[in-house]
Amino acid sequence: MTDLAEGHRCVGRTAGGLVVFVDGPAAVGDRITAKVYKIKKKYLEARMDDVLDPAPTRTDPPCRHFGVCGGCKWQHVQYEEQLRMKQKLVRDALVHIGGMEQPEVAETIASPDRFHYRNKVDFTFSNERFLLEDELDLPEDRRSKPSDFAIGFHRPRSFRKVIDIDRCHIATERMNRALDLTRDFFRSRNARAYSTRDHEGYVRNLVLREAVATGDFMVYLVVSGRNDDLLHAYRDHMLEGMGEGLTTLVAGYTKRRNLVAYAEELETLHGPGIITEKLGELVFDISPNAFFQTNSRQALRMYQAVQTCAGLTGRENVLDLYCGTGTIGLFLAGHALAVTGFEWEESAVANARQNAERNRIANACFHHGDLKNLAALWEQHGNGRAVDVVITDPPRAGMHADTVASLREMKPKRIVYVSCNPANLARDTAALCANGLYRIGPVQPMDLFPHTYHVESVATLDRA
Ligand SMILES: C[S@@+](CC[C@H](N)C(=O)[O-])C[C@H]1O[C@@H](n2cnc3c(N)ncnc32)[C@H](O)[C@@H]1O
């Protein structure tokens, strides 16, 4: 294997010199065998079979579910090599998609925690269990059946089959304990998991959230409707098993016909119904459905990097685009004249306003709106002010072309682009820099998701 390809694939050449894209846990530097499943004019697509000669950067993945579960595709690669691969992904995107000749891309900043770093994990219940190879080897009376109860993660590309996860290495120890207790409870009661096949069944999702700074821990159980006796027994079982390690337990009721871990109606069965996290000086109350960066300690470092890049003096009007629950804007507010955030999720805007109030920040306001209409939004809420610094943190799809055009019209002195997708970072920064309007400085990749191919980057663009 000679290089990384898009997603989590590797690319290499066959003995005869043909280019081949390989799915599966290959590593750059491996010599492998693979089964070809698609023949194109200029290349082949194949699925990895065996490693003949392993790359020196390989390591043993600690997870029993590696290669089956879609979560951590890079666990077989040493962490330092993962960081280099992420730096390369960003650089390659800026060169090949952004058309930049020699972009400056710093070394990826490592996550402070390589395992157990997630502050939120969503598990799904199912009565369609994905059978692991080692389970198939067991004697028949101890072997699981496809119709067995499972709680864990979906098998990639399968909407219904769930891998029964006994231990997730990127979840915390307490999350794994809560997962075990939950499985024991519902399995012993022969609970029926909700299925999108017939829209029958009761238990849907288990969402676990843990605050690093305060130690708060939430169990959020999403079910199809009320069942007070069962849920009160579940609460007692969890409290008995976790004691003070469980600070709140919330039940969520929904009739949605999908398996998204979200419920419209919430009932708190224990504790305050929220957890509280601290990032630097700021305090955030996180409710069951709220978005929050999933690696708290690295998120703090990323916000610090954004603050450094923004270079605020206290005199600037700052825009926080795609602000979510306002974390970046609130983080910067103490260093700016005023911060205005825009976001299209109304509940996130409500959370951002609550967060401003909770932290007694008076110079940050948040508005609801589609950033495709940035010019109109600023016209409505900007009171004729000029914008000095823009922070933009779009979703994976990047910014809409109209948003980019509006930013070019507004001409702020500096734009700090926070990206979770190198390809769209490259596309958008190239458009912002067109005709020499902006110059891009060094790009800083940050690892918020060890063992996955996801990489966040912070880029600074200055008006030329
Ligand atoms: C990557 S998240 C940013 C979260 C936030 N900056 C933070 O650090 O917590 C992207 C956000 O953009 C919002 N969003 C996506 N498309 C949007 C649009 N067209 N207009 C406004 N907000 C949008 C999403 O709802 C989401 O909250």
The ligand as an SDF file (V2000), in Angstrom:
LIG
                    3D

 27 29  0  0  0  0  0  0  0  0999 V2000
  -19.6770   21.9620   13.1180 C   0  0  0  0  0  0  0  0  0  0  0  0
  -21.1080   22.5490   13.9180 S   0  0  0  0  0  0  0  0  0  0  0  0
  -20.4780   23.9580   14.7240 C   0  0  0  0  0  0  0  0  0  0  0  0
  -20.7310   23.9680   16.1870 C   0  0  0  0  0  0  0  0  0  0  0  0
  -20.1410   25.0740   17.0340 C   0  0  0  0  0  0  0  0  0  0  0  0
  -19.3370   26.0140   16.3400 N   0  0  0  0  0  0  0  0  0  0  0  0
  -19.4000   24.4670   18.2070 C   0  0  0  0  0  0  0  0  0  0  0  0
  -18.1790   24.5120   18.2570 O   0  0  0  0  0  0  0  0  0  0  0  0
  -20.0620   23.9100   19.0790 O   0  0  0  0  0  0  0  0  0  0  0  0
  -21.9910   23.2600   12.5420 C   0  0  0  0  0  0  0  0  0  0  0  0
  -23.2700   23.9630   12.9280 C   0  0  0  0  0  0  0  0  0  0  0  0
  -23.7870   24.5960   11.7660 O   0  0  0  0  0  0  0  0  0  0  0  0
  -25.2140   24.5510   11.7790 C   0  0  0  0  0  0  0  0  0  0  0  0
  -25.6440   24.7640   10.3830 N   0  0  0  0  0  0  0  0  0  0  0  0
  -25.5120   23.9130    9.3480 C   0  0  0  0  0  0  0  0  0  0  0  0
  -25.9320   24.4880    8.2050 N   0  0  0  0  0  0  0  0  0  0  0  0
  -26.3350   25.7460    8.5220 C   0  0  0  0  0  0  0  0  0  0  0  0
  -26.8550   26.8290    7.7550 C   0  0  0  0  0  0  0  0  0  0  0  0
  -27.0490   26.7310    6.4380 N   0  0  0  0  0  0  0  0  0  0  0  0
  -27.1560   27.9710    8.3960 N   0  0  0  0  0  0  0  0  0  0  0  0
  -26.9510   28.0710    9.7390 C   0  0  0  0  0  0  0  0  0  0  0  0
  -26.4580   27.0810   10.5100 N   0  0  0  0  0  0  0  0  0  0  0  0
  -26.1480   25.9350    9.9170 C   0  0  0  0  0  0  0  0  0  0  0  0
  -25.5070   23.1940   12.3870 C   0  0  0  0  0  0  0  0  0  0  0  0
  -26.7900   23.1580   12.9480 O   0  0  0  0  0  0  0  0  0  0  0  0
  -24.3790   23.0710   13.4410 C   0  0  0  0  0  0  0  0  0  0  0  0
  -24.8020   23.5490   14.6890 O   0  0  0  0  0  0  0  0  0  0  0  0
  1  2  1  0
  2  3  1  0
  2 10  1  0
  3  4  1  0
  4  5  1  0
  5  6  1  0
  5  7  1  0
  7  8  2  0
  7  9  1  0
 10 11  1  0
 11 12  1  0
 11 26  1  0
 12 13  1  0
 13 14  1  0
 13 24  1  0
 14 15  1  0
 14 23  1  0
 15 16  2  0
 16 17  1  0
 17 18  1  0
 17 23  2  0
 18 19  1  0
 18 20  2  0
 20 21  1  0
 21 22  2  0
 22 23  1  0
 24 25  1  0
 24 26  1  0
 26 27  1  0
M  CHG  2   2   1   9  -1
M  END
$$$$
